[in-house]
Amino acid sequence: MSIAGFVDKLLDGAGVEWMPLESLAAIKHGKDWKKLNAGQFPVYGSGGIMGYVDAYAHDKPTVLIPRKGSITNVFYVDEPFWNVDTIYYTEIDASKVSAKYLYHFVKTIDLMALDTGSGRPSLTKTILNQILLPIPCPDNPGKSLAIQAEIVRILDTFTELTTELTTELTTRNKQYNYYRDQLLTFEEGDVDWKPLGDLAENLDSMRKPITSSQREPGEVPYYGASGIVDYVKDHIFDGDFLLISEDGANLLARNTPIAFSASGRIWVNNHAHVLRFATYVDRRYVEYFLNNLDLTPYISGAAQPKLNQKNLNSIRIPTPSSKAKERIVSILDKFDALTNSFTDGLPREIELHQKQYAYYRDLLLSFPKPEAELATEA
């Protein structure tokens, strides 16, 4: 049975009324939490949970919608909580609409299109109150809530799978970090330590930056300090390389890896060092080691952190036997594929389930809109 047929069967001839949010729920402001004591109740802001306090502002199932900041971060909460002024909570009329149904529907809305902020994204109560929600069988509350519950049940199966996979990914990441730390920690005297400049050929002199206006579009990756920044027609490198950030705040913040492998035809600007190694194992081993290393002693510059070639070449790398390096790389490659790969790892599975959820959510909640609403959209 198609989704449309399934929805028709659910409705069983009953109609759907599009009702303004203000007729289904009251939008409430949050309050300051700085004078509260630490406790067990979560405090929500537009970015999520900020802390825990000993008091709560609301204890009924609700949907939290950001007022300022990350306005696309919508939360469903069914436990007592406190919310600050950057996020609204909804006091829902449970006789008309299920909080979870409201949550799933709000997720279909492009909230950025409702932004009223001049700099920081903002949503006003006035605009949110005018949002229309499809309420099936409005004249029969019991049947209406039953239909809503069935739609929620279907959509929750997708979100539950995503939650399970995300939890597993968190566990795997902890395991990965543990084994990486264990495998890449060596005591002085256990192995030889060599400067990176002795282990790899530096190809920085071949780099060539080109401005965005001068780049001819193509399929060749154009790399900068933090990875691919564009695609161009030509290339200056062809092979297997390790690229290492030369400058930028990420050298200290480490929000993304500072060392990353690149293979095939590529173009690299002057914000990433280019190293060539004798073997795959040597390259990947150094990549893992550098991404696990505190580079602060090697970085110069306060306003603009920089890892110059001289300091890069001086980084001391522990060099165990070839067999030991092969073992280390083999183990870390497996963890890396599982936790980071968007082709065959957990992130890929999570992405697929999120797309499935969005697809079925939009179908299940795509009730015919009233003519006035369609005319407004046109």
NUZA-18338 format. One record per residue: x, z, y of N, C-alpha, C in turn; residue number from 1. Coordinates in steps of 0.001 Angstrom, whole numbers, plus 500000, padded with zeros to 6 digits. Layout:
<rs>
R     n_px     n_pz     n_py    ca_px    ca_pz    ca_py     c_px     c_pz     c_py   num
R        X        Z        Y        X        Z        Y        X        Z        Y   NUM
...
</rs>
This chain:
<rs>
R     n_px     n_pz     n_py    ca_px    ca_pz    ca_py     c_px     c_pz     c_py   num
R   500838   500000   498807   500000   500000   500000   500879   500000   501251     1
R   500526   499191   502222   501289   499140   503459   501056   500408   504270     2
R   501937   500647   505253   501777   501808   506122   500464   501711   506893     3
R   500137   500501   507374   498885   500313   508118   497694   500648   507230     4
R   497760   500190   505956   496672   500489   505024   496580   501970   504726     5
R   497747   502616   504620   497774   504048   504360   497125   504820   505502     6
R   497463   504439   506738   496886   505111   507904   495385   504875   507954     7
R   494938   503643   507662   493497   503351   507657   492771   504207   506620     8
R   493406   504388   505467   492799   505220   504419   492722   506674   504871     9
R   493772   507139   505556   493763   508505   506082   492613   508702   507063    10
R   492469   507733   507961   491424   507855   508990   490028   507734   508391    11
R   489909   506926   507337   488628   506758   506644   487506   506427   507636    12
R   487780   505485   508505   486762   505028   509445   486668   505826   510726    13
R   487370   506947   510795   487310   507774   512002   488163   507147   513104    14
R   487844   507465   514336   488572   506911   515462   489773   507746   515857    15
R   490496   507237   516817   491662   507916   517384   491501   507956   518893    16
R   491678   509120   519457   491591   509251   520912   492969   509597   521466    17
R   493373   508842   522493   494645   509127   523151   494393   510136   524261    18
R   494975   511308   524089   494705   512412   525001   495966   512802   525772    19
R   495804   513131   527064   496983   513559   527842   497533   514877   527314    20
R   498830   515019   527379   499475   516220   526871   498915   517478   527514    21
R   498557   517407   528782   498064   518597   529469   496759   519116   528881    22
R   496024   518262   528133   494787   518720   527493   495053   519322   526117    23
R   496302   519243   525647   496656   519729   524320   497646   520893   524358    24
R   498390   520977   525442   499421   522019   525529   499765   522289   526984    25
R   500165   523524   527256   500628   523906   528597   502144   523921   528590    26
R   502736   523243   529549   504192   523183   529640   504679   524367   530469    27
R   505585   525151   529889   506039   526385   530523   507541   526330   530824    28
R   507900   526904   531967   509302   526979   532358   510025   528078   531576    29
R   511340   527937   531486   512159   528975   530895   512597   529987   531940    30
R   513347   530987   531501   513787   532055   532399   515260   532376   532163    31
R   515844   533031   533137   517238   533434   533033   517414   534446   531892    32
R   518548   534390   531223   518773   535279   530071   520006   536151   530226    33
R   520656   536061   531387   521939   536739   531556   521842   538262   531535    34
R   520673   538822   531869   520534   540274   531880   520051   540832   530543    35
R   519824   539950   529588   519365   540392   528273   520535   540835   527410    36
R   520246   541681   526463   521273   542163   525544   521388   541238   524337    37
R   522524   541307   523687   522712   540505   522478   521713   540946   521410    38
R   521253   539970   520631   520262   540285   519607   520122   539154   518611    39
R   518932   539070   517983   518735   538112   516900   517941   536872   517282    40
R   517397   536824   518521   516537   535709   518908   517345   534607   519608    41
R   517203   533350   519166   517985   532261   519761   517551   531955   521190    42
R   518524   531571   522001   518269   531157   523377   518515   529657   523453    43
R   517481   528901   523839   517602   527448   523901   517802   526957   525323    44
R   518710   525989   525461   518868   525225   526682   518732   523764   526312    45
R   518973   522873   527249   518799   521455   526957   519791   520941   525920    46
R   520882   521660   525704   521857   521245   524707   521668   521880   523348    47
R   520700   522790   523228   520477   523479   521964   520630   524979   522117    48
R   520982   525661   521043   521106   527121   521061   522353   527532   521838    49
R   522158   528413   522817   523247   528869   523686   523760   530245   523303    50
R   522954   531011   522582   523326   532368   522212   522135   533063   521581    51
R   522240   534381   521422   521177   535163   520794   520965   536452   521591    52
R   519681   536807   521809   519352   537982   522616   518338   538859   521893    53
R   518039   540014   522519   517159   540982   521870   515710   540871   522332    54
R   515354   539783   523029   513973   539583   523484   513590   538124   523253    55
R   512263   537872   523230   511829   536488   523076   510731   536175   524088    56
R   510657   534891   524462   509673   534446   525447   508415   533912   524782    57
R   508538   533427   523542   507408   532807   522855   507635   532931   521359    58
R   506559   533143   520589   506734   533325   519153   505789   532467   518320    59
R   505247   531406   518928   504380   530477   518185   505139   529154   517997    60
R   504774   528383   516945   505414   527066   516784   505269   526235   518054    61
R   506341   525598   518458   506328   524890   519739   507286   523710   519718    62
R   507172   522899   520755   508103   521802   520984   508813   522082   522303    63
R   510142   522061   522262   510935   522272   523468   511372   520916   524013    64
R   511110   520693   525296   511450   519425   525944   512336   519729   527146    65
R   513538   519180   527191   514446   519472   528303   513853   519122   529667    66
R   514140   519970   530647   513753   519707   532035   514875   519006   532775    67
R   516111   519392   532471   517286   518782   533097   518402   518632   532075    68
R   519265   517675   532323   520428   517513   531457   520170   516539   530324    69
R   520363   517004   529097   520208   516149   527914   518724   516008   527577    70
R   518013   515188   528346   516548   515166   528254   516023   514529   526978    71
R   516883   513919   526189   516417   513356   524915   516503   514367   523775    72
R   517059   515550   524044   517172   516583   523005   515861   517357   522886    73
R   515002   516908   522002   513718   517560   521771   513837   518429   520518    74
R   513309   519654   520584   513439   520591   519462   512069   521081   518995    75
R   511934   521215   517682   510774   521907   517105   511246   523301   516711    76
R   510534   524341   517169   510930   525721   516887   509717   526479   516365    77
R   509880   527146   515235   508766   527916   514658   509142   529377   514452    78
R   510076   529874   515280   510473   531277   515225   510523   531806   516659    79
R   510471   533111   516851   510561   533664   518209   511852   533211   518891    80
R   511764   532894   520168   512931   532372   520887   512823   532692   522371    81
R   513917   532493   523061   513978   532546   524519   514467   531181   524994    82
R   513924   530692   526098   514421   529426   526641   514769   529588   528112    83
R   515848   528918   528515   516292   528993   529904   515601   527907   530719    84
R   515915   527866   532011   515161   527006   532922   515472   525522   532771    85
R   516459   525164   531973   516761   523745   531811   515900   523094   530733    86
R   515028   523887   530074   514202   523318   529014   512816   523970   529027    87
R   511802   523127   528889   510416   523620   528831   510053   524014   527398    88
R   509085   524954   527277   508438   525118   525981   506971   524773   526159    89
R   506311   524436   525067   504916   524018   525120   504037   525062   524433    90
R   503044   525539   525174   502060   526476   524620   500919   525627   524077    91
R   500933   525412   522770   500100   524389   522137   498729   524921   521727    92
R   497703   524117   521956   496358   524422   521471   496305   524006   520004    93
R   496534   524959   519115   496652   524664   517686   495345   524182   517063    94
R   494223   524312   517792   492947   523815   517260   492821   522305   517437    95
R   493722   521719   518251   493654   520284   518519   494847   519510   517976    96
R   495996   520138   518022   497188   519398   517631   498187   520323   516942    97
R   498815   519795   515924   499876   520522   515220   501172   520410   516017    98
R   501901   521515   516115   503168   521506   516859   504139   520497   516248    99
R   504179   520397   514939   505106   519469   514285   504682   518022   514521   100
R   503377   517795   514549   502866   516444   514850   503262   516057   516269   101
R   503105   516998   517203   503504   516750   518586   504997   516444   518657   102
R   505788   517200   517923   507232   516989   517917   507572   515578   517464   103
R   507017   515171   516314   507321   513840   515800   506889   512759   516779   104
R   505748   512959   517452   505297   511931   518389   506199   511860   519614   105
R   506590   513005   520146   507464   512995   521332   508773   512280   521009   106
R   509212   512348   519750   510440   511667   519356   510309   510143   519439   107
R   509071   509626   519490   508890   508172   519612   508990   507709   521064   108
R   508988   508649   521994   508953   508309   523422   510365   508127   523982   109
R   510537   507116   524782   511799   506914   525492   511800   507824   526721   110
R   512290   509041   526533   512241   510013   527627   513138   509617   528796   111
R   514183   508860   528535   515038   508421   529635   514273   507522   530603   112
R   513263   506830   530100   512445   505974   530973   511586   506804   531919   113
R   511426   508100   531620   510628   508993   532467   511504   509811   533410   114
R   512802   509554   533377   513764   510309   534190   513467   510171   535683   115
R   513454   511313   536379   513237   511310   537829   514460   511803   538593   116
R   515530   512121   537883   516723   512666   538523   517520   511600   539246   117
R   518145   511975   540357   518961   511030   541112   520385   510981   540568   118
R   520827   512056   539941   522159   512101   539348   522076   512661   537947   119
R   521569   513882   537848   521389   514530   536552   519992   514205   536031   120
R   519865   513709   534782   518542   513366   534248   517569   514541   534339   121
R   516322   514253   534724   515313   515303   534897   513940   514803   534457   122
R   513143   515720   533932   511752   515443   533568   510863   516456   534278   123
R   509798   516005   534920   508893   516911   535618   507673   517216   534754   124
R   507049   518350   535013   505828   518711   534301   504729   517685   534570   125
R   504667   517192   535800   503628   516223   536164   503699   514982   535291   126
R   504907   514468   535117   505071   513263   534297   504804   513559   532828   127
R   505317   514680   532324   505103   515023   530916   503621   515264   530624   128
R   502915   515860   531557   501483   516130   531356   500678   514850   531170   129
R   501195   513738   531702   500454   512478   531639   500723   511694   530356   130
R   501655   512168   529546   501929   511484   528281   500673   511501   527411   131
R   500334   510344   526846   499158   510254   525992   499556   510357   524522   132
R   498827   511210   523799   499073   511393   522372   497874   510917   521571   133
R   498111   510234   520432   497004   509801   519587   496499   510963   518716   134
R   495254   511340   518922   494655   512424   518136   493585   511821   517235   135
R   493814   511797   515921   492817   511233   515007   491613   512164   514878   136
R   490443   511585   514718   489201   512343   514492   489058   513511   515472   137
R   489076   513271   516762   489028   514386   517716   487734   515200   517636   138
R   486673   514577   517116   485382   515286   517016   485288   516138   515754   139
R   486264   516045   514902   486288   516818   513662   487654   517490   513547   140
R   487846   518647   514204   489158   519299   514249   489795   519525   512881   141
R   488972   519919   511903   489522   520177   510577   490134   518933   509968   142
R   489400   517823   510037   489904   516566   509486   491092   516063   510308   143
R   491002   516237   511619   492087   515806   512501   493398   516491   512130   144
R   493354   517796   511966   494561   518545   511630   495062   518212   510232   145
R   494124   517888   509317   494528   517511   507959   495277   516177   507977   146
R   494799   515235   508783   495474   513943   508905   496850   514132   509538   147
R   496894   514936   510586   498171   515215   511234   499153   515843   510236   148
R   498642   516763   509421   499497   517457   508452   500066   516485   507422   149
R   499274   515506   507005   499745   514539   506016   500836   513640   506616   150
R   500650   513237   507856   501669   512434   508535   502956   513247   508687   151
R   502797   514508   509062   503962   515393   509210   504674   515564   507877   152
R   503904   515718   506794   504510   515914   505474   505407   514732   505109   153
R   504933   513530   505365   505714   512336   505039   506993   512283   505874   154
R   506854   512505   507176   508015   512413   508061   509013   513539   507800   155
R   508497   514702   507406   509395   515823   507122   510287   515561   505912   156
R   509810   514728   504967   510654   514423   503811   511943   513730   504255   157
R   511836   512902   505292   513030   512212   505790   513935   513171   506555   158
R   513349   514026   507400   514178   514950   508181   514821   515996   507284   159
R   514127   516398   506208   514699   517381   505285   515908   516794   504551   160
R   515793   515525   504154   516922   514872   503498   518114   514784   504438   161
R   517829   514450   505700   518905   514366   506690   519547   515731   506901   162
R   518717   516785   506951   519240   518143   507132   520126   518540   505954   163
R   519683   518213   504737   520478   518538   503552   521827   517816   503579   164
R   521799   516543   503950   523037   515775   504004   523958   516290   505107   165
R   523375   516670   506239   524176   517202   507342   524824   518523   506944   166
R   524071   519364   506226   524619   520625   505740   525772   520371   504764   167
R   525569   519383   503877   526628   519042   502927   527855   518509   503656   168
R   527623   517713   504700   528747   517172   505471   529537   518296   506141   169
R   528818   519295   506658   529491   520441   507276   530367   521167   506260   170
R   529825   521357   505054   530584   522011   503987   531817   521200   503613   171
R   531622   519886   503469   532752   519021   503101   533815   519018   504191   172
R   533382   519046   505453   534346   519086   506552   535185   520357   506516   173
R   534545   521486   506180   535282   522745   506063   536294   522666   504929   174
R   535859   522061   503802   536777   521898   502681   537946   520987   503076   175
R   537599   519895   503750   538614   518953   504205   539637   519645   505094   176
R   539159   520395   506072   540059   521101   506989   540949   522100   506245   177
R   540351   522785   505273   541119   523775   504499   542242   523092   503725   178
R   541897   522054   502949   542909   521390   502128   543932   520660   502992   179
R   543501   520081   504113   544436   519417   505016   545472   520414   505534   180
R   544969   521594   505958   545891   522616   506459   546860   523070   505373   181
R   546339   523246   504159   547189   523695   503057   548232   522637   502681   182
R   547774   521380   502607   548659   520311   502146   549715   519930   503170   183
R   549411   520160   504453   550332   519719   505504   551084   520876   506154   184
R   551082   522032   505516   551836   523179   506022   553085   523376   505168   185
R   554225   523324   505812   555499   523463   505107   556358   524507   505816   186
R   557086   525255   505057   558029   526208   505612   559385   525523   505813   187
R   560117   525976   506813   561470   525467   507019   562291   525704   505750   188
R   562959   524667   505324   563771   524779   504119   563087   524256   502884   189
R   561727   524168   502911   561003   523654   501745   561194   522147   501600   190
R   561212   521447   502714   561379   519997   502714   562286   519612   503880   191
R   562719   518361   503877   563482   517858   505018   562518   517577   506181   192
R   562998   517807   507400   562226   517493   508598   562988   516416   509363   193
R   562297   515328   509667   562943   514215   510350   562172   513847   511619   194
R   562879   513396   512655   562168   512948   513855   561366   511688   513552   195
R   560206   511582   514169   559320   510444   513911   560026   509121   514191   196
R   560917   509130   515179   561640   507908   515493   562479   507374   514350   197
R   562837   508233   513376   563621   507795   512214   562731   507267   511090   198
R   561426   507486   511204   560520   507142   510104   559726   505867   510345   199
R   559671   505432   511601   558832   504283   511925   559508   503395   512958   200
R   559112   502131   512975   559587   501182   513977   558605   501189   515145   201
R   559119   501439   516348   558268   501478   517528   558169   500081   518144   202
R   556923   499618   518338   556682   498263   518850   556055   498278   520245   203
R   556262   499361   520977   555646   499486   522298   555998   498333   523237   204
R   557186   497793   523101   557620   496732   524022   556783   495463   523895   205
R   556031   495347   522796   555207   494153   522584   553789   494309   523146   206
R   553447   495498   523579   552096   495735   524103   551861   494941   525382   207
R   550592   494626   525634   550276   493879   526846   548865   494243   527316   208
R   548757   494992   528429   547424   495318   528955   546830   494130   529702   209
R   545531   493937   529571   544829   492919   530352   543537   493539   530876   210
R   543224   493267   532117   542021   493833   532730   540780   493224   532083   211
R   539662   493917   532223   538413   493450   531614   538024   492058   532116   212
R   538318   491771   533374   537958   490459   533929   538822   489339   533363   213
R   540012   489676   532867   540924   488673   532333   540777   488471   530827   214
R   540018   489353   530162   539881   489248   528706   538918   488135   528330   215
R   539361   487318   527401   538492   486264   526881   537781   486807   525639   216
R   536462   486890   525662   535714   487497   524554   536018   486830   523217   217
R   536081   487668   522184   536331   487168   520841   536061   488239   519810   218
R   536691   488124   518645   536453   489059   517544   537647   489961   517250   219
R   538701   489844   518038   539904   490644   517805   539779   491991   518518   220
R   539938   493114   517811   539829   494437   518455   540913   494630   519523   221
R   540498   495140   520669   541413   495454   521775   541468   496974   521867   222
R   542647   497549   521558   542784   498999   521440   543354   499632   522708   223
R   542858   500849   522974   543388   501685   524026   543756   503041   523467   224
R   543793   504052   524328   544268   505379   523920   543406   506040   522860   225
R   542111   505746   522837   541218   506445   521904   540545   505526   520904   226
R   541071   504313   520746   540487   503406   519770   540113   502073   520393   227
R   539146   501395   519782   538726   500076   520249   537924   500206   521545   228
R   538336   499441   522548   537613   499464   523834   536970   498116   524131   229
R   537326   497079   523377   536765   495753   523628   537144   494833   522478   230
R   536650   493601   522541   537030   492578   521565   537441   491322   522328   231
R   538580   490749   521945   539133   489600   522664   539395   488445   521702   232
R   539776   487304   522272   539946   486093   521470   541302   486038   520767   233
R   542357   486499   521447   543710   486360   520906   544242   487691   520377   234
R   545450   487694   519822   546056   488909   519290   547549   488924   519607   235
R   548132   490119   519591   549588   490230   519763   550238   490946   518574   236
R   549429   491529   517698   549939   492172   516483   549142   491669   515293   237
R   549803   491584   514142   549127   491195   512909   549793   491953   511763   238
R   549064   492882   511168   549634   493693   510097   548972   495048   510028   239
R   549709   496060   509543   549200   497428   509421   550013   498333   510340   240
R   549314   499053   511220   549997   499842   512243   549348   501209   512410   241
R   550122   502121   512968   549584   503412   513388   549631   503437   514911   242
R   548463   503592   515522   548377   503678   516973   548228   505137   517366   243
R   548947   505537   518416   548954   506940   518856   548715   506995   520355   244
R   547777   507816   520771   547440   507930   522189   548694   508239   523011   245
R   548868   507513   524114   550005   507768   524992   549622   508648   526170   246
R   548398   508521   526629   547978   509330   527775   546481   509618   527680   247
R   546014   510467   528615   544593   510803   528642   544307   512238   528251   248
R   543153   512732   528706   542761   514124   528470   542609   514452   526995   249
R   542322   513437   526170   542104   513696   524744   543359   514184   524035   250
R   544525   513953   524621   545754   514473   524024   545714   515993   523905   251
R   544994   516627   524842   544856   518082   524802   543505   518502   524235   252
R   542448   517784   524623   541098   518159   524174   540894   517883   522689   253
R   541450   516803   522184   541360   516407   520770   539924   516262   520310   254
R   539098   515637   521146   537719   515365   520749   537642   514228   519741   255
R   538615   513345   519779   538744   512270   518800   540192   512242   518323   256
R   540461   511647   517166   541839   511601   516669   542776   510926   517665   257
R   544004   511422   517764   544979   510798   518658   545831   509779   517899   258
R   545775   509811   516583   546475   508826   515755   545444   508116   514884   259
R   545491   506794   514853   544506   506056   514065   545123   504760   513559   260
R   544852   504446   512296   545373   503237   511679   544606   502014   512159   261
R   545314   500900   512295   544692   499631   512674   545337   498537   511842   262
R   544515   497678   511261   545037   496625   510389   544503   495264   510790   263
R   545262   494229   510442   544870   492862   510753   545336   492447   512131   264
R   544652   491485   512693   544999   490992   514024   544404   491903   515085   265
R   545246   492405   515966   544787   493336   517001   545529   493072   518305   266
R   544956   493576   519375   545606   493600   520692   545653   495059   521125   267
R   546772   495515   521669   546927   496909   522084   547422   496944   523529   268
R   546766   497744   524369   547246   497891   525742   548314   498984   525817   269
R   548739   499314   527032   549859   500253   527163   549437   501721   527175   270
R   548231   502021   526665   547788   503415   526581   547898   503959   525157   271
R   548388   503141   524231   548552   503588   522842   549894   503092   522308   272
R   550672   504003   521735   551919   503614   521082   551598   502842   519812   273
R   552497   501940   519433   552311   501133   518222   553496   501380   517285   274
R   553204   501923   516093   554252   502211   515110   554010   501420   513828   275
R   555100   500948   513235   555011   500240   511956   555827   501000   510913   276
R   555216   501221   509755   555858   501977   508670   556134   501066   507481   277
R   557006   501530   506607   557392   500740   505432   556264   500649   504418   278
R   555468   501722   504282   554420   501742   503256   553131   502333   503810   279
R   552044   502051   503092   550740   502627   503439   550798   504143   503399   280
R   551422   504698   502359   551488   506151   502197   552225   506796   503368   281
R   553324   506209   503785   554077   506765   504918   553217   506776   506188   282
R   552521   505665   506420   551695   505566   507632   550566   506580   507616   283
R   549838   506648   506512   548692   507564   506445   549140   509017   506468   284
R   550268   509298   505834   550782   510669   505837   551078   511126   507261   285
R   551769   510304   508022   552090   510656   509411   550803   510738   510251   286
R   549850   509863   509989   548567   509901   510708   547877   511241   510503   287
R   547777   511681   509255   547148   512972   508966   547929   514119   509612   288
R   549254   514048   509522   550065   515137   510061   549910   515241   511579   289
R   549980   514123   512278   549882   514156   513733   548505   514628   514201   290
R   547460   514243   513489   546112   514667   513876   545857   516135   513588   291
R   546774   516755   512857   546652   518180   512558   547687   519011   513317   292
R   548417   518356   514220   549542   519008   514902   549194   519327   516353   293
R   549603   520506   516820   549475   520856   518232   550564   520105   518997   294
R   550162   519162   519834   551116   518312   520542   551527   518864   521903   295
R   551005   520022   522268   551281   520578   523602   552758   520578   523977   296
R   553677   520972   523083   555099   520992   523466   555678   519619   523815   297
R   555001   518561   523386   555529   517220   523588   554854   516480   524753   298
R   553848   517106   525362   553058   516430   526394   553534   516821   527785   299
R   553682   515835   528638   554058   516064   530031   552909   515658   530935   300
R   552962   516098   532194   551919   515733   533147   550782   516719   533126   301
R   550363   517168   534304   549263   518127   534402   547948   517410   534660   302
R   547904   516601   535714   546667   515886   536058   546340   514839   535011   303
R   547375   514139   534521   547184   513100   533506   548144   513361   532357   304
R   547682   514025   531301   548563   514307   530158   549172   513031   529592   305
R   550448   513108   529220   551132   511917   528709   552081   512285   527578   306
R   552052   511493   526535   552990   511616   525423   553904   510396   525487   307
R   555039   510532   526163   555910   509367   526341   556657   509050   525047   308
R   557288   507874   525032   557929   507398   523805   559052   508315   523351   309
R   559819   508833   524307   560928   509719   523944   560416   510967   523229   310
R   559381   511577   523777   558827   512788   523151   558159   512467   521820   311
R   557487   511322   521763   556860   510915   520505   557909   510782   519411   312
R   558983   510087   519719   560031   509868   518715   560696   511171   518263   313
R   560629   512196   519124   561304   513457   518796   560460   514390   517934   314
R   559185   514079   517737   558317   514955   516932   558880   515067   515519   315
R   559073   516293   515059   559646   516532   513737   558547   516466   512675   316
R   558795   515628   511666   557822   515399   510595   558392   515915   509278   317
R   557661   516780   508568   558138   517214   507245   558058   516041   506272   318
R   559108   515815   505503   559139   514644   504623   559373   515060   503175   319
R   558301   515388   502468   558434   515716   501046   558763   514453   500248   320
R   558863   514578   498951   559187   513435   498101   558076   512395   498173   321
R   558402   511166   497786   557412   510083   497796   556208   510426   496923   322
R   556462   511054   495770   555368   511423   494867   554465   512468   495509   323
R   555066   513437   496208   554275   514472   496874   553444   513875   498003   324
R   554035   512945   498756   553287   512290   499839   552110   511488   499285   325
R   552342   510802   498181   551265   510024   497549   550110   510934   497162   326
R   550437   512091   496596   549390   513040   496187   548608   513540   497400   327
R   549330   513903   498466   548684   514419   499678   547758   513367   500283   328
R   548258   512146   500403   547462   511067   501003   546247   510744   500145   329
R   546420   510742   498834   545306   510437   497927   544176   511448   498098   330
R   544529   512730   498152   543508   513784   498306   542817   513677   499663   331
R   543607   513523   500729   543031   513481   502072   542238   512202   502315   332
R   542646   511104   501697   541885   509852   501815   540475   510013   501250   333
R   540378   510722   500120   539063   510921   499498   538165   511766   500403   334
R   538715   512839   500966   537935   513669   501883   537567   512888   503144   335
R   538509   512099   503647   538261   511335   504861   537142   510328   504651   336
R   537142   509643   503510   536088   508671   503211   534735   509354   503106   337
R   534709   510526   502493   533449   511239   502297   532888   511776   503611   338
R   533752   512284   504481   533286   512973   505682   533266   512107   506936   339
R   533986   510987   506930   534076   510189   508159   533652   508740   508028   340
R   533582   508225   506800   533313   506801   506628   531869   506444   506965   341
R   531704   505399   507769   530366   504898   508097   530015   503687   507229   342
R   530792   503488   506155   530478   502421   505217   530068   502964   503859   343
R   530683   504082   503432   530334   504601   502105   530378   506124   502021   344
R   530442   506832   503145   530504   508285   503129   529191   508935   503535   345
R   529224   510248   503668   528033   510997   504071   527510   510566   505447   346
R   528372   510286   506430   527839   509818   507719   526978   508572   507569   347
R   527356   507676   506647   526560   506469   506414   525197   506833   505835   348
R   525170   507750   504861   523897   508171   504273   522995   508820   505321   349
R   523590   509652   506162   522814   510312   507213   522238   509282   508170   350
R   523056   508315   508548   522600   507266   509466   521433   506485   508861   351
R   521519   506151   507569   520455   505396   506912   519152   506189   506872   352
R   519244   507493   506559   518034   508316   506515   517433   508486   507908   353
R   518273   508576   508923   517768   508677   510294   517032   507401   510692   354
R   517561   506257   510264   516893   504990   510568   515569   504877   509815   355
R   515552   505337   508559   514309   505327   507789   513265   506213   508449   356
R   513698   507405   508880   512776   508314   509554   512187   507661   510800   357
R   513038   507077   511639   512567   506463   512879   511611   505303   512585   358
R   511926   504533   511539   511085   503391   511180   509683   503843   510758   359
R   509621   504801   509819   508315   505251   509329   507576   506098   510371   360
R   508314   506839   511183   507682   507608   512261   506959   506686   513221   361
R   507636   505621   513619   507023   504700   514578   505821   503987   513969   362
R   505906   503668   512670   504776   503011   512021   503586   503954   511864   363
R   503850   505161   511396   502770   506114   511146   502078   506567   512433   364
R   502795   506513   513537   502221   506991   514797   501863   505858   515751   365
R   501840   504626   515224   501524   503481   516073   500035   503162   516035   366
R   499219   504118   516437   497789   503895   516519   497482   502951   517683   367
R   496403   502190   517589   496037   501305   518709   495878   502096   519999   368
R   496454   501569   521075   496376   502266   522352   495136   501844   523128   369
R   494664   502718   524016   493516   502365   524837   493853   501201   525759   370
R   492852   500421   526113   493091   499233   526931   493745   499550   528265   371
R   493392   500658   528871   493965   501042   530166   495469   501269   530041   372
R   495863   501885   528923   497287   502149   528700   498043   500850   528472   373
R   497440   499922   527702   498079   498646   527451   498238   497853   528744   374
R   497208   497929   529603   497267   497204   530878   498386   497772   531755   375
R   498562   499105   531713   499615   499748   532504   500983   499292   532030   376
R   501173   499220   530702   502453   498790   530146   502764   497347   530507   377
R   501708   496507   530504   501897   495086   530825   502317   494918   532276   378
</rs>
